[in-house]
Amino acid sequence: MRQDDNKDSCKGKTLGERYVILVTGIPAAGKSVMAEKLSADLGLPWFSKDSIKEGLFDTVGFSSREEKVKLGVAATEILYYFAEQMMRRHKPFILENNFETSSRQGLVELLARYGYRAFTLCLTGDYARIYERFLQRDNSGGRHPGHVTNSGYSKDGGAAPSPVITLEQYVAGIRSREMDSFSVDGPVLTVDTTDFSQVDYEAVCREIRDWRKLSE
């Protein structure tokens, strides 16, 4: 899919109140890039688990694998807290996370409790090529320390890098956690982001607009 130069095609009238756009997919597929652009063009609040996790790390950090896992769980709980506050006020919004099987039940319960509809945007592609992007991201030095895989944990002293994750481990994690097959009730649009420059962003927007019109 190819991106064009129309910057305003996502904009327009406010749509139905009770809906959420879920941006999910595999590691390094471009979830944050996509969610941020949709947030700006659609005028919707955007909540990201990774952003929450970074804030928690900067505040409390972690000094063990167990603490790192707990911090991730806390970030998810805060993400769902934000989601519930938006739902209580009948406001549309975007949630971005690498949603997986274990994430589904809590989200389904929230949607049902507040009568919300969900549109799932799942980013995936050629595992081997996105894996290379995954490695480049972790080795760039710009990755927030709250995310970097490591074997030594210290907020103040840094972390000793662990052996590089292999392609086989990367793919096994995706499949075991069903990161690119996650869904709740509602439509799922799968977008191939192997080459992000080829993504037809305007087509993604049209799919979302059409769904909202039908729902209304």
Protein Blocks (a to p, Z undefined) as FASTA:
>chain_A
ZZdfbfklmgccdddfbbcdddeddehilmmmmmmmmmmmnopacddfklmmmmmmmmno
pabfklmmmmmmmmmmmmmmmmmmmmmnopacdddddddfklmmmmmmmmmmnopacddd
dddddfklmmmmmmmmmmnopacfklmgcfbdcfknopaddddddfklmmmmmmmnomml
gccedddddddfkbmmlpcfklmmmmmmmmmmmmZZ
